[in-house]
Amino acid sequence: MQKPLFVEIKGVQFRNKGAYLMLLACLDGLNKLQRPVELVLSPGPNLPYPERARFGAWQKLSLRRGGLDLTPLIGKLPAAVQRTFNRYGMVSEQQVDMVLEASGFAYGDQWPLRFLQNTAKEVVRFAKAGKPFIFMPQALGPFSSTQSKAAMRDIIQHATLLFVRDPVSLQHVKSCVDTLPDSVVLTPDFTVGLTARPNDEIPVIATPYAALIPNNKVVSKFNHANAEQLRSDYINAFAAAANKLADHGMQCVLVNHEGKEDALLCSEIAALAPCHIVQIEDPLAVKAFIGSAELAISSRFHGAVNALSQGVPCIATSWSHKYHAMMTDFGMGDYCVADLSAQSLLNALQQLLENKVALTNEIKTNAVALKQKNAEMWQRLYHAVN
């Protein structure tokens, strides 16, 4: 019997539905590898043990605090000690055969430099061991400092494959090296092809409905100095859109795509407009619910992908370059609202309502093409690791 491949999937979690979808997309693709796969996940607050156990995941033994990383030393422990850890469902970095890095957006000036530097060191270690380290499609950059460019250069030179999700990210990657290797590949988001799966969590909505998907990151104090004013403007904009849709005979449903922070934002919007609030745990059921909507307004990247990949017209409100690039992939770049206000969102909504039929046809055509690009990405990955 062929030895299973121990594959660690990094950057995923269960609380954020987008990160959960990327985990499922990785597992879906790995199912088509020509050998058995054992899933490895690192423990974390959003990757609790009971949920890891349901996936049959091995626990990665790691010890990293700030700039101190003892993870590679654990792999140097005697084989007998490591086998003892194995009996408790734990594996060391040395026992991991391949890494898929699926963070989505975690490397660039807006994130702590040590995240990038720790990952760069890990990539180099895997390259020296002759093991694949693959970055699944994600947004990257910018990289302004000498230190961030140096870390990114190590990643570019040593990663088996670096799938970059959009042209802006590709330019940021190019800024770190003189010449890009063939291992750096531009390819779209890879959750597009995941099949929605309804379940009994999905509420019955009698009338045609719109899915409104807020995002606390857009208005958080962590990301914005003027967060209080931004939050007020944001809530008013979503409420104005909901009231307009209600005037058009459409029920508005606020979809919580993450957790308690998004739940609070949903409640504040619902206080100003006639909206239901739904929270569905299964990410494929969330996708199914969004796929049955007449239209969507999303501040969550994968909330928008969930809509567009199923032919549902969507307006995205943007806080990063990744949104406009993704919307452009679906032919919906004109419906990405960067400077959000009640008026800008209402203007985009009016335009979408007037062009809804034509947009739906274009989105469906583009979704088919993007799914084909996903298939080509996986074929390239299989070729690199088999």
C-alpha positions in Angstrom: 0.0 0.0 0.0 1.3 3.4 -1.0 2.5 5.6 1.9 0.1 8.5 2.5 1.2 12.1 1.9 1.0 14.2 5.0 -0.2 17.6 3.7 -0.4 20.7 6.0 -2.9 23.3 4.9 -2.0 26.7 6.3 -4.0 29.9 6.7 -7.4 28.2 6.9 -9.9 28.2 9.8 -13.5 27.4 10.6 -14.9 30.7 11.8 -14.4 32.8 8.7 -16.5 31.1 5.9 -14.0 32.3 3.2 -11.1 30.6 4.9 -13.3 27.5 5.5 -14.2 27.4 1.8 -10.5 27.5 0.9 -9.9 24.5 3.2 -12.6 22.6 1.4 -11.3 23.6 -2.0 -7.9 22.3 -1.0 -9.3 19.0 0.2 -11.4 18.7 -3.0 -8.3 19.2 -5.2 -6.2 16.8 -3.1 -8.8 14.1 -3.5 -7.6 13.9 -7.2 -4.0 13.3 -6.3 -2.7 9.9 -7.3 -1.9 8.9 -3.7 -3.6 8.9 -0.3 -3.5 12.1 1.7 -3.5 12.7 5.4 -4.6 16.2 6.5 -2.4 18.2 8.9 -3.6 21.4 10.6 -1.9 23.7 13.2 -4.0 24.3 16.3 -5.4 27.8 16.8 -8.3 29.8 18.3 -10.2 29.5 15.1 -9.2 25.9 14.5 -10.5 24.2 17.7 -9.7 20.5 18.3 -13.3 19.1 18.0 -13.6 20.6 14.4 -10.1 19.5 13.4 -11.0 16.0 14.7 -14.1 15.8 12.5 -11.8 16.2 9.5 -9.5 13.5 10.8 -6.7 16.0 10.9 -3.3 15.4 12.4 -2.1 18.2 14.7 1.1 20.0 13.7 3.5 20.3 16.6 4.8 23.9 16.5 6.1 26.4 19.0 6.2 30.0 17.7 6.0 33.1 19.8 6.7 36.4 18.2 10.2 36.2 16.5 11.1 32.9 18.3 10.3 29.8 16.2 11.3 26.5 17.7 9.2 24.4 15.3 12.1 23.1 13.2 13.8 21.9 16.4 10.9 19.7 17.3 11.5 17.8 14.1 15.0 17.0 15.2 13.8 15.1 18.3 14.7 11.3 18.3 12.5 9.2 16.1 11.2 7.3 19.1 9.9 10.5 20.7 8.2 11.6 17.4 6.5 8.2 17.2 5.2 8.7 20.7 3.7 12.1 19.5 2.2 10.3 16.5 0.2 8.0 18.8 -1.5 11.1 20.2 -2.3 12.4 16.7 0.6 14.8 16.4 3.2 15.2 13.7 6.4 17.4 13.5 7.3 19.7 10.6 9.8 17.0 9.6 7.0 14.5 9.0 5.0 16.9 6.8 5.5 16.0 3.2 3.9 19.1 1.6 2.4 22.4 2.5 -0.4 24.3 0.8 -0.5 27.9 2.0 -4.1 29.1 1.6 -4.2 32.3 3.7 -6.0 34.3 1.0 -4.4 37.6 2.0 -1.8 37.6 4.8 1.5 38.9 3.4 2.2 42.6 2.8 2.8 45.9 4.5 -0.5 45.8 6.4 0.5 42.6 8.2 3.3 42.1 10.8 6.6 41.6 9.1 7.4 38.6 11.3 4.5 36.6 9.6 6.2 37.0 6.3 9.7 36.3 7.7 8.6 33.1 9.5 6.9 31.8 6.4 10.0 32.6 4.3 12.2 30.6 6.6 9.8 27.7 6.5 9.7 27.8 2.7 13.5 27.6 2.6 13.5 24.7 5.0 11.1 22.7 2.8 13.1 23.5 -0.3 16.3 22.2 1.3 14.4 19.0 2.3 13.1 18.6 -1.2 9.5 18.9 -0.2 6.8 21.0 -2.0 5.6 24.3 -0.5 2.8 25.7 -2.6 1.1 29.1 -2.2 -2.5 28.6 -3.3 -4.1 31.6 -5.1 -4.0 34.7 -2.9 -3.5 38.4 -2.8 -0.1 39.7 -1.9 1.7 42.9 -1.1 2.7 45.6 -1.2 6.2 45.0 0.0 7.9 48.4 0.7 10.7 47.7 3.2 14.0 46.1 2.5 13.2 43.4 5.0 9.8 42.5 3.5 11.3 42.4 0.0 14.1 40.1 1.2 11.7 37.7 2.8 9.5 37.7 -0.2 12.5 37.1 -2.4 13.3 33.9 -0.5 9.7 32.8 -1.0 9.7 33.5 -4.7 13.1 31.6 -5.2 12.2 28.6 -3.0 8.5 28.0 -3.2 7.5 25.1 -5.5 4.6 27.2 -6.9 3.4 30.7 -6.0 -0.1 31.2 -7.4 -1.0 34.9 -7.4 -4.6 35.8 -7.5 -4.6 39.2 -9.3 -2.5 41.5 -11.5 -1.9 44.1 -8.7 -0.5 41.4 -6.4 1.7 40.1 -9.3 3.2 43.6 -9.7 3.9 43.6 -5.9 5.7 40.3 -6.3 7.6 41.5 -9.3 8.9 44.5 -7.2 10.9 42.0 -5.1 13.0 40.4 -7.8 14.7 41.2 -11.1 13.1 38.3 -13.0 10.1 36.2 -12.0 10.6 32.4 -12.2 8.1 30.2 -14.1 6.9 29.0 -10.7 5.0 32.3 -10.1 1.6 31.9 -11.8 -1.3 34.3 -12.2 -4.6 32.4 -11.6 -8.0 33.4 -10.0 -9.6 32.4 -6.7 -9.9 28.7 -6.4 -13.1 28.4 -4.5 -15.2 29.2 -7.6 -15.8 25.6 -8.5 -17.0 24.4 -5.1 -20.4 22.9 -5.3 -23.0 24.5 -3.0 -24.7 22.0 -0.6 -28.1 23.0 1.0 -28.9 21.7 4.4 -31.6 22.2 7.1 -29.8 25.3 8.5 -31.1 27.3 5.5 -34.2 29.3 6.4 -37.2 29.4 4.1 -37.6 32.9 2.6 -41.1 33.2 1.0 -40.4 36.2 -1.3 -37.5 36.9 -3.7 -34.6 38.0 -1.5 -31.3 39.8 -1.7 -28.2 38.7 0.3 -26.4 41.5 2.2 -23.0 40.4 3.5 -21.2 42.9 5.8 -17.6 42.8 7.0 -16.4 44.1 10.3 -12.8 44.5 9.0 -14.0 47.5 6.9 -14.9 49.5 10.0 -12.7 48.0 12.7 -10.6 50.1 15.1 -7.7 47.8 14.4 -7.6 48.8 10.7 -8.9 52.4 10.8 -8.2 55.5 12.9 -11.6 57.0 12.1 -13.4 53.7 12.7 -16.4 55.3 14.5 -17.4 57.5 11.6 -16.7 54.8 9.1 -19.0 52.4 11.0 -21.8 54.9 11.0 -21.4 55.6 7.3 -21.2 51.9 6.5 -24.3 51.0 8.5 -26.3 53.8 6.9 -25.1 52.7 3.4 -26.2 49.1 3.9 -29.5 50.2 5.5 -30.2 52.6 2.5 -29.6 49.8 0.1 -31.9 47.4 2.1 -34.7 50.0 2.2 -34.4 50.5 -1.6 -34.6 46.8 -2.2 -37.6 46.6 0.1 -39.3 49.2 -2.1 -38.7 46.9 -5.0 -40.5 44.1 -3.3 -37.4 42.2 -2.3 -36.8 40.7 1.1 -33.3 41.6 2.5 -31.3 39.0 4.4 -28.1 39.9 6.2 -25.8 36.9 6.0 -23.2 36.6 8.8 -20.1 35.3 6.9 -17.8 35.2 9.9 -18.7 35.5 13.6 -19.6 37.7 16.5 -18.1 40.9 15.1 -20.1 40.5 11.9 -23.2 39.6 14.0 -23.0 42.9 15.8 -22.7 44.8 12.5 -25.7 42.9 11.1 -27.8 43.8 14.1 -26.9 47.5 13.7 -27.9 47.5 10.1 -31.2 45.6 10.8 -32.1 48.3 13.4 -32.4 50.8 10.5 -34.0 48.6 7.7 -36.4 45.7 7.3 -33.9 42.8 7.3 -33.7 39.2 8.4 -30.4 38.0 9.9 -29.1 34.5 9.1 -26.1 32.6 10.4 -25.4 29.3 8.7 -22.4 27.3 10.0 -21.8 25.0 7.0 -19.9 27.1 4.4 -21.3 25.1 1.5 -24.8 25.7 2.8 -24.0 29.5 3.0 -23.0 29.3 -0.6 -26.3 27.5 -1.4 -28.3 30.2 0.4 -26.4 33.0 -1.4 -26.9 31.2 -4.7 -30.6 31.3 -4.4 -30.7 35.1 -3.9 -31.8 37.5 -6.7 -28.7 39.6 -6.0 -26.1 40.2 -3.4 -24.2 43.1 -1.8 -21.0 41.9 -0.2 -18.1 43.3 1.7 -16.7 39.8 2.2 -14.5 38.6 -0.6 -15.8 35.0 -0.7 -19.3 36.2 -0.1 -19.0 37.9 -3.5 -17.3 34.9 -5.0 -20.2 32.7 -3.7 -22.7 34.8 -5.5 -20.9 35.4 -8.8 -19.7 31.8 -9.2 -23.4 30.8 -9.2 -24.5 33.5 -11.6 -26.0 35.9 -8.9 -25.2 39.6 -9.7 -23.3 41.2 -6.9 -22.0 44.5 -5.8 -18.8 44.4 -3.8 -17.7 47.1 -1.3 -13.9 47.2 -1.3 -11.2 47.7 1.3 -8.4 46.1 -0.8 -7.1 45.8 -4.3 -8.2 42.1 -4.3 -11.9 43.0 -4.6 -11.7 45.0 -7.9 -9.5 42.3 -9.4 -11.9 39.5 -8.5 -14.9 41.5 -9.7 -13.2 42.2 -13.0 -12.6 38.4 -13.4 -16.4 38.0 -13.5 -16.9 41.1 -15.7 -18.3 43.1 -12.7 -15.5 45.6 -12.2 -17.9 48.5 -12.5 -19.9 47.2 -9.5 -17.0 47.4 -7.1 -17.6 50.3 -4.8 -14.4 51.6 -3.2 -15.6 54.9 -1.7 -18.6 53.6 0.1 -21.4 56.0 1.0 -25.2 55.6 1.0 -25.3 57.5 -2.4 -22.5 55.5 -4.1 -24.0 52.2 -3.0 -27.5 53.3 -4.2 -26.1 54.4 -7.5 -24.5 51.0 -8.1 -27.6 49.2 -7.0 -29.8 51.2 -9.4 -27.4 50.4 -12.2 -27.4 46.7 -11.3 -31.2 46.5 -11.1 -31.5 48.1 -14.6 -29.0 45.7 -16.1 -29.7 42.6 -14.1 -30.6 40.1 -16.9 -27.7 41.0 -19.1 -25.3 40.9 -16.2 -26.5 37.5 -15.1 -25.7 36.0 -18.5 -22.2 37.6 -18.5 -21.4 36.4 -15.0 -22.4 32.8 -15.8 -20.2 32.8 -18.9 -17.2 34.2 -17.0 -17.8 31.7 -14.1 -17.4 28.8 -16.5 -14.1 30.2 -17.8 -12.8 30.8 -14.2 -13.7 27.2 -13.3 -11.6 26.0 -16.2 -8.7 28.1 -15.0 -9.1 26.4 -11.6 -8.8 23.0 -13.3 -5.6 24.1 -15.1 -4.2 25.3 -11.8 -4.7 22.0 -10.2 -3.2 20.2 -13.1 -0.1 22.3 -12.7 0.0 21.5 -9.0 -0.4 17.7 -9.7 2.4 17.8 -12.2 4.7 19.6 -9.7 4.2 17.2 -6.8 3.7 13.8 -8.5 
